[in-house]
Amino acid sequence: MKINNYFSLEIPSKSVNESFARVVVAAFAAQLDPTLEELNDVKTAVSEAVTNAIIHGYAETGEKGIIYIKAELKDNGIIIEVEDKGVGIANLQKAMEPLYTSKPELERSGMGFTIMENFMDKVEVDTEVGRGTRVVLAKKFSSRQEE
């Protein structure tokens, strides 16, 4: 099934909004009739990206900012952008290492980017210190019409 569609969403960077963002993206992706496993992969990756924006994006400023989420259904797949206008990531290469965490006092596992990379076909991170971070997640869905 080939559907081209998109949405844009702005939410406050509050932890209660992480599950809302995950459900919104999953409901949107459901238009392409992905498998349950594919849908869970997307939900997990979105959860990690939004949680990173909440925990790291604005935490050091002491302010609650806005998280911008965009998603597009294109060619039997989904492209999702999660963006904050927070502090940015000083050392992206280090931040993407498995088990690295900048907040060990919060008992974070440091697996966010690793999880995103394992569940999605493509993960791109664009960041600039003092300007924020944008994470782009992409996944193609199998064609269930052929089953």
C-alpha positions as protocol buffer text, in pm:
chain_id: "A"
residue {
  index: 1
  type: MET
  ca { x: 0 y: 0 z: 0 }
}
residue {
  index: 2
  type: LYS
  ca { x: 143 y: 336 z: -97 }
}
residue {
  index: 3
  type: ILE
  ca { x: 22 y: 630 z: 112 }
}
residue {
  index: 4
  type: ASN
  ca { x: 182 y: 971 z: 118 }
}
residue {
  index: 5
  type: ASN
  ca { x: 84 y: 1168 z: 427 }
}
residue {
  index: 6
  type: TYR
  ca { x: 247 y: 1377 z: 700 }
}
residue {
  index: 7
  type: PHE
  ca { x: 189 y: 1551 z: 1032 }
}
residue {
  index: 8
  type: SER
  ca { x: 362 y: 1802 z: 1257 }
}
residue {
  index: 9
  type: LEU
  ca { x: 328 y: 1822 z: 1635 }
}
residue {
  index: 10
  type: GLU
  ca { x: 467 y: 2045 z: 1910 }
}
residue {
  index: 11
  type: ILE
  ca { x: 466 y: 1925 z: 2271 }
}
residue {
  index: 12
  type: PRO
  ca { x: 614 y: 2064 z: 2593 }
}
residue {
  index: 13
  type: SER
  ca { x: 928 y: 1880 z: 2704 }
}
residue {
  index: 14
  type: LYS
  ca { x: 760 y: 1703 z: 2994 }
}
residue {
  index: 15
  type: SER
  ca { x: 810 y: 1335 z: 3064 }
}
residue {
  index: 16
  type: VAL
  ca { x: 432 y: 1273 z: 3063 }
}
residue {
  index: 17
  type: ASN
  ca { x: 432 y: 1363 z: 2692 }
}
residue {
  index: 18
  type: GLU
  ca { x: 673 y: 1086 z: 2590 }
}
residue {
  index: 19
  type: SER
  ca { x: 401 y: 821 z: 2582 }
}
residue {
  index: 20
  type: PHE
  ca { x: 165 y: 1059 z: 2400 }
}
residue {
  index: 21
  type: ALA
  ca { x: 424 y: 1117 z: 2126 }
}
residue {
  index: 22
  type: ARG
  ca { x: 487 y: 744 z: 2094 }
}
residue {
  index: 23
  type: VAL
  ca { x: 115 y: 666 z: 2055 }
}
residue {
  index: 24
  type: VAL
  ca { x: 55 y: 949 z: 1806 }
}
residue {
  index: 25
  type: VAL
  ca { x: 337 y: 830 z: 1579 }
}
residue {
  index: 26
  type: ALA
  ca { x: 222 y: 468 z: 1607 }
}
residue {
  index: 27
  type: ALA
  ca { x: -137 y: 559 z: 1519 }
}
residue {
  index: 28
  type: PHE
  ca { x: -12 y: 758 z: 1222 }
}
residue {
  index: 29
  type: ALA
  ca { x: 214 y: 474 z: 1102 }
}
residue {
  index: 30
  type: ALA
  ca { x: -76 y: 227 z: 1129 }
}
residue {
  index: 31
  type: GLN
  ca { x: -213 y: 367 z: 801 }
}
residue {
  index: 32
  type: LEU
  ca { x: 50 y: 157 z: 623 }
}
residue {
  index: 33
  type: ASP
  ca { x: -60 y: -162 z: 802 }
}
residue {
  index: 34
  type: PRO
  ca { x: 283 y: -251 z: 944 }
}
residue {
  index: 35
  type: THR
  ca { x: 334 y: -571 z: 1139 }
}
residue {
  index: 36
  type: LEU
  ca { x: 301 y: -549 z: 1516 }
}
residue {
  index: 37
  type: GLU
  ca { x: 678 y: -593 z: 1543 }
}
residue {
  index: 38
  type: GLU
  ca { x: 742 y: -304 z: 1301 }
}
residue {
  index: 39
  type: LEU
  ca { x: 498 y: -83 z: 1490 }
}
residue {
  index: 40
  type: ASN
  ca { x: 665 y: -167 z: 1821 }
}
residue {
  index: 41
  type: ASP
  ca { x: 1006 y: -87 z: 1669 }
}
residue {
  index: 42
  type: VAL
  ca { x: 883 y: 259 z: 1569 }
}
residue {
  index: 43
  type: LYS
  ca { x: 722 y: 321 z: 1909 }
}
residue {
  index: 44
  type: THR
  ca { x: 1041 y: 221 z: 2091 }
}
residue {
  index: 45
  type: ALA
  ca { x: 1266 y: 441 z: 1875 }
}
residue {
  index: 46
  type: VAL
  ca { x: 1033 y: 742 z: 1909 }
}
residue {
  index: 47
  type: SER
  ca { x: 1021 y: 689 z: 2284 }
}
residue {
  index: 48
  type: GLU
  ca { x: 1401 y: 696 z: 2302 }
}
residue {
  index: 49
  type: ALA
  ca { x: 1432 y: 1007 z: 2083 }
}
residue {
  index: 50
  type: VAL
  ca { x: 1167 y: 1201 z: 2276 }
}
residue {
  index: 51
  type: THR
  ca { x: 1308 y: 1092 z: 2612 }
}
residue {
  index: 52
  type: ASN
  ca { x: 1654 y: 1212 z: 2505 }
}
residue {
  index: 53
  type: ALA
  ca { x: 1509 y: 1550 z: 2408 }
}
residue {
  index: 54
  type: ILE
  ca { x: 1331 y: 1581 z: 2743 }
}
residue {
  index: 55
  type: ILE
  ca { x: 1620 y: 1460 z: 2962 }
}
residue {
  index: 56
  type: HIS
  ca { x: 1910 y: 1619 z: 2777 }
}
residue {
  index: 57
  type: GLY
  ca { x: 1776 y: 1890 z: 2547 }
}
residue {
  index: 58
  type: TYR
  ca { x: 1652 y: 2139 z: 2802 }
}
residue {
  index: 59
  type: ALA
  ca { x: 1755 y: 1998 z: 3140 }
}
residue {
  index: 60
  type: GLU
  ca { x: 2074 y: 2201 z: 3177 }
}
residue {
  index: 61
  type: THR
  ca { x: 1893 y: 2528 z: 3103 }
}
residue {
  index: 62
  type: GLY
  ca { x: 1641 y: 2468 z: 3380 }
}
residue {
  index: 63
  type: GLU
  ca { x: 1364 y: 2550 z: 3133 }
}
residue {
  index: 64
  type: LYS
  ca { x: 1095 y: 2339 z: 2976 }
}
residue {
  index: 65
  type: GLY
  ca { x: 1109 y: 2385 z: 2602 }
}
residue {
  index: 66
  type: ILE
  ca { x: 919 y: 2252 z: 2306 }
}
residue {
  index: 67
  type: ILE
  ca { x: 980 y: 1923 z: 2129 }
}
residue {
  index: 68
  type: TYR
  ca { x: 893 y: 1927 z: 1760 }
}
residue {
  index: 69
  type: ILE
  ca { x: 783 y: 1601 z: 1602 }
}
residue {
  index: 70
  type: LYS
  ca { x: 722 y: 1553 z: 1232 }
}
residue {
  index: 71
  type: ALA
  ca { x: 641 y: 1232 z: 1052 }
}
residue {
  index: 72
  type: GLU
  ca { x: 588 y: 1144 z: 689 }
}
residue {
  index: 73
  type: LEU
  ca { x: 454 y: 827 z: 531 }
}
residue {
  index: 74
  type: LYS
  ca { x: 628 y: 774 z: 202 }
}
residue {
  index: 75
  type: ASP
  ca { x: 688 y: 473 z: -23 }
}
residue {
  index: 76
  type: ASN
  ca { x: 563 y: 217 z: 231 }
}
residue {
  index: 77
  type: GLY
  ca { x: 777 y: 358 z: 509 }
}
residue {
  index: 78
  type: ILE
  ca { x: 791 y: 629 z: 772 }
}
residue {
  index: 79
  type: ILE
  ca { x: 1036 y: 913 z: 832 }
}
residue {
  index: 80
  type: ILE
  ca { x: 1019 y: 1074 z: 1176 }
}
residue {
  index: 81
  type: GLU
  ca { x: 1195 y: 1387 z: 1299 }
}
residue {
  index: 82
  type: VAL
  ca { x: 1227 y: 1465 z: 1670 }
}
residue {
  index: 83
  type: GLU
  ca { x: 1382 y: 1805 z: 1736 }
}
residue {
  index: 84
  type: ASP
  ca { x: 1456 y: 2025 z: 2034 }
}
residue {
  index: 85
  type: LYS
  ca { x: 1600 y: 2376 z: 2049 }
}
residue {
  index: 86
  type: GLY
  ca { x: 1797 y: 2297 z: 2363 }
}
residue {
  index: 87
  type: VAL
  ca { x: 2163 y: 2273 z: 2453 }
}
residue {
  index: 88
  type: GLY
  ca { x: 2277 y: 2039 z: 2174 }
}
residue {
  index: 89
  type: ILE
  ca { x: 2528 y: 1757 z: 2208 }
}
residue {
  index: 90
  type: ALA
  ca { x: 2890 y: 1860 z: 2259 }
}
residue {
  index: 91
  type: ASN
  ca { x: 3042 y: 1525 z: 2156 }
}
residue {
  index: 92
  type: LEU
  ca { x: 2800 y: 1337 z: 1932 }
}
residue {
  index: 93
  type: GLN
  ca { x: 3041 y: 1052 z: 1859 }
}
residue {
  index: 94
  type: LYS
  ca { x: 3080 y: 984 z: 2232 }
}
residue {
  index: 95
  type: ALA
  ca { x: 2706 y: 1022 z: 2296 }
}
residue {
  index: 96
  type: MET
  ca { x: 2630 y: 754 z: 2038 }
}
residue {
  index: 97
  type: GLU
  ca { x: 2857 y: 496 z: 2203 }
}
residue {
  index: 98
  type: PRO
  ca { x: 2667 y: 212 z: 2373 }
}
residue {
  index: 99
  type: LEU
  ca { x: 2639 y: 256 z: 2752 }
}
residue {
  index: 100
  type: TYR
  ca { x: 2763 y: 617 z: 2745 }
}
residue {
  index: 101
  type: THR
  ca { x: 2551 y: 843 z: 2963 }
}
residue {
  index: 102
  type: SER
  ca { x: 2601 y: 1204 z: 3056 }
}
residue {
  index: 103
  type: LYS
  ca { x: 2368 y: 1161 z: 3354 }
}
residue {
  index: 104
  type: PRO
  ca { x: 2477 y: 854 z: 3556 }
}
residue {
  index: 105
  type: GLU
  ca { x: 2307 y: 1001 z: 3864 }
}
residue {
  index: 106
  type: LEU
  ca { x: 1971 y: 944 z: 3693 }
}
residue {
  index: 107
  type: GLU
  ca { x: 2051 y: 575 z: 3643 }
}
residue {
  index: 108
  type: ARG
  ca { x: 2028 y: 609 z: 3266 }
}
residue {
  index: 109
  type: SER
  ca { x: 2152 y: 315 z: 3065 }
}
residue {
  index: 110
  type: GLY
  ca { x: 2317 y: 511 z: 2784 }
}
residue {
  index: 111
  type: MET
  ca { x: 2148 y: 292 z: 2523 }
}
residue {
  index: 112
  type: GLY
  ca { x: 1911 y: 543 z: 2359 }
}
residue {
  index: 113
  type: PHE
  ca { x: 2094 y: 589 z: 2028 }
}
residue {
  index: 114
  type: THR
  ca { x: 2190 y: 220 z: 2016 }
}
residue {
  index: 115
  type: ILE
  ca { x: 1826 y: 121 z: 2059 }
}
residue {
  index: 116
  type: MET
  ca { x: 1717 y: 365 z: 1787 }
}
residue {
  index: 117
  type: GLU
  ca { x: 1980 y: 225 z: 1549 }
}
residue {
  index: 118
  type: ASN
  ca { x: 1875 y: -135 z: 1619 }
}
residue {
  index: 119
  type: PHE
  ca { x: 1503 y: -76 z: 1567 }
}
residue {
  index: 120
  type: MET
  ca { x: 1510 y: 160 z: 1268 }
}
residue {
  index: 121
  type: ASP
  ca { x: 1660 y: 128 z: 920 }
}
residue {
  index: 122
  type: LYS
  ca { x: 1824 y: 469 z: 940 }
}
residue {
  index: 123
  type: VAL
  ca { x: 1912 y: 713 z: 1220 }
}
residue {
  index: 124
  type: GLU
  ca { x: 2063 y: 1055 z: 1154 }
}
residue {
  index: 125
  type: VAL
  ca { x: 2153 y: 1307 z: 1423 }
}
residue {
  index: 126
  type: ASP
  ca { x: 2212 y: 1674 z: 1354 }
}
residue {
  index: 127
  type: THR
  ca { x: 2321 y: 1875 z: 1656 }
}
residue {
  index: 128
  type: GLU
  ca { x: 2481 y: 2205 z: 1741 }
}
residue {
  index: 129
  type: VAL
  ca { x: 2581 y: 2319 z: 2089 }
}
residue {
  index: 130
  type: GLY
  ca { x: 2350 y: 2596 z: 2204 }
}
residue {
  index: 131
  type: ARG
  ca { x: 2106 y: 2537 z: 1914 }
}
residue {
  index: 132
  type: GLY
  ca { x: 1958 y: 2194 z: 1977 }
}
residue {
  index: 133
  type: THR
  ca { x: 1937 y: 1848 z: 1827 }
}
residue {
  index: 134
  type: ARG
  ca { x: 1736 y: 1688 z: 1547 }
}
residue {
  index: 135
  type: VAL
  ca { x: 1704 y: 1311 z: 1522 }
}
residue {
  index: 136
  type: VAL
  ca { x: 1571 y: 1162 z: 1198 }
}
residue {
  index: 137
  type: LEU
  ca { x: 1442 y: 805 z: 1212 }
}
residue {
  index: 138
  type: ALA
  ca { x: 1341 y: 607 z: 903 }
}
residue {
  index: 139
  type: LYS
  ca { x: 1189 y: 263 z: 858 }
}
residue {
  index: 140
  type: LYS
  ca { x: 1046 y: 73 z: 562 }
}
residue {
  index: 141
  type: PHE
  ca { x: 755 y: -159 z: 632 }
}
residue {
  index: 142
  type: SER
  ca { x: 712 y: -502 z: 480 }
}
residue {
  index: 143
  type: SER
  ca { x: 425 y: -534 z: 238 }
}
residue {
  index: 144
  type: ARG
  ca { x: 156 y: -736 z: 414 }
}
residue {
  index: 145
  type: GLN
  ca { x: -65 y: -735 z: 104 }
}
residue {
  index: 146
  type: GLU
  ca { x: 162 y: -1002 z: -45 }
}
residue {
  index: 147
  type: GLU
  ca { x: 104 y: -1243 z: 246 }
}
